[in-house]
Amino acid sequence: MTMVALASCGGADSPGVAGKAAAAAQNTSVVAKASAMSPTLGSIPKIGHVFVIVLENKGYAATFGAGSQAPYLATTLTSQGALLTQYYGIGHNSNDNYLAMVSGQSPNPQTQADCQYYSDWIGTTIPDANGQVVGSGCVYPPAVRTIANQLETAGLNWRGYMEDMGNDLARDGGATCSHPPLNGQDGTQKATATDGYATRHDPFVYFHSIVDNPTDCNARVVRLDNLANDLANPNTTPALSFIVPNLCNDGHDDPTCADGTTAGGLPAINDFLQNWVPKITSSAAFKQDGLLIIAFDEADTSDASACCGEPAGPNTPLPGITGPGGGLTGAVLLSPFIKGGTISNTPYNHYALLKSIEDVFGLPYLGYAGTSGLQSFGSDVYTAQKLQ
């Protein structure tokens, strides 16, 4: 977790792109009104390839306000896709947010503390009526499923692409599907000059339902280097590509990265996106039926606000440690099914992101993705008809 002081997390009241949100709401051809309920499956575009890039620790005003140090994200990409002005993290610190994105599990004290030890789950082992297991720990029991398990059951491929994973085999715990030994200390909490992989940012390795099949996990949780080859053909591009930069390029290390010279924070994010987003959006898979979601795990810890009626969950009274959520971050979505310059003021969070991906692939909702009344991406986001 990097502490960054923000003047505001005020969404539409901030200048720059943020300040344009309220004015753009006047233009109904660009800004779609949110419906009261999630879209029906018939109203969701026929998306076949979802890409998720997760960045670190930046509030909405810092990223999208005037003078943003990530102009490629704040200006260029928002002009090409949709800006979600009311997108929130679900807790603090990092790890619980990543786990929520793929499983719908709520925070517990150990995930809130970024799982300093790769501790096994202690508590109930079967999800309750809300899809939650009750207890504490980092590696969830086999009955807790993830979007990855759902996709495999549906006969669809997925991959997690982790930058720097395996650069230092002793530090990371392996070249692929990298994690500490069960109940062992996590040695990746800080980057080194040559290795910025962080286990806590790799959500797939926190589930027995994935890591207990090491052959499959090693084939699916891989280095970011593999993405370029996988993008070469729609048939080799996974249905879900979950992309995690290293601790420099995700903006975590700020203002300087572990090598002591490279600029971190938003400038590093800007450079990473300028490199990778065109590779994704120029791929045949994206052009055919793609959706790219660029999200932040959480805002700075000074903002623990929440949205969407987020439940606290059974394992901690305050998901954000000092408040109910992970703060306002904003998100950007690109797709042939999204008109450039779209602005949505509908509240979303990581549970809504999971629900939206499950809607795309016709899957049931996991954990708090199934919260009553939770909105998933609809006509406020999907504002364009793709030309055939």
HELIX and SHEET records of a PDB file:
HELIX    1   1 GLY A   11  ASP A   13  5                                   3    
HELIX    2   2 VAL A   17  ALA A   24  1                                   8    
HELIX    3   3 LEU A   41  SER A   43  5                                   3    
HELIX    4   4 TYR A   60  PHE A   64  1                                   5    
HELIX    5   5 PRO A   71  PRO A   71  1                                   1    
HELIX    6   6 TYR A   72  LEU A   77  3                                   6    
HELIX    7   7 THR A   78  GLN A   80  1                                   3    
HELIX    8   8 SER A   94  SER A  103  1                                  10    
HELIX    9   9 PRO A  109  GLN A  112  1                                   4    
HELIX   10  10 ILE A  147  THR A  153  1                                   7    
HELIX   11  11 LEU A  169  ASP A  172  1                                   4    
HELIX   12  12 THR A  199  HIS A  201  5                                   3    
HELIX   13  13 PRO A  203  TYR A  206  5                                   4    
HELIX   14  14 HIS A  208  VAL A  211  1                                   4    
HELIX   15  15 PRO A  214  ARG A  220  1                                   7    
HELIX   16  16 ASN A  226  ASP A  230  1                                   5    
HELIX   17  17 GLY A  265  THR A  281  1                                  17    
HELIX   18  18 ALA A  284  ASP A  289  1                                   6    
HELIX   19  19 HIS A  350  PHE A  361  1                                  12    
HELIX   20  20 GLY A  367  GLY A  370  5                                   4    
SHEET    1   A 8 VAL A 221  ARG A 223  0                                        
SHEET    2   A 8 TRP A 158  MET A 162  1                                        
SHEET    3   A 8 LEU A 240  VAL A 244  1                                        
SHEET    4   A 8 HIS A  49  LEU A  55  1                                        
SHEET    5   A 8 GLY A 290  PHE A 296  1                                        
SHEET    6   A 8 ALA A 331  LEU A 334 -1                                        
SHEET    7   A 8 ALA A  82  LEU A  84 -1                                        
SHEET    8   A 8 THR A 342  SER A 344  1                                        
SHEET    1   B 2 TYR A  87  TYR A  88  0                                        
SHEET    2   B 2 TYR A 348  ASN A 349  1                                        
SHEET    1   C 2 ILE A 122  GLY A 123  0                                        
SHEET    2   C 2 GLY A 135  SER A 136 -1                                        
END                                                                             
